[in-house]
Amino acid sequence: MATKTFAETDCTFNFGEHSCTSGGAYIGVHRKTGKLGGLLYIQDGGKMVGDWHGDDVTPVEYAGKVYRSNFGDRRQTLYFHWHDTPMMGVYMRENSDIVRCKQIKEWRQ
């Protein structure tokens, strides 16, 4: 089993003569609360979340309704377990695959 915390550093891929770079995914421990949190990426059409390369993924267990934020973009709340730790994430659906996530106590369907 992989560790709960990680930080990706090699997030570049080449397409022909072009090169694309991402900041990468990470999960870290908040120094004040001690809870996990970070950025992950949506995989497999919204059914999985994981790192940028797709090497370490976990299934989305519940996806809430898509809503419009105060900034006018569409977002969706996701619930999943990251290595047996319950997590809640906000999927930024507009032109992005980013899921901002944090550890929660537990959730009920």
Protein Blocks (a to p, Z undefined) as FASTA:
>chain_A
ZZfbdcdfblcdcehjbccddebiaddddfklopacdddddeehhpagcdfkomaccddf
bdcdddddfkopacddddddeehiacdddddfehpabdcddddfbdcZZ
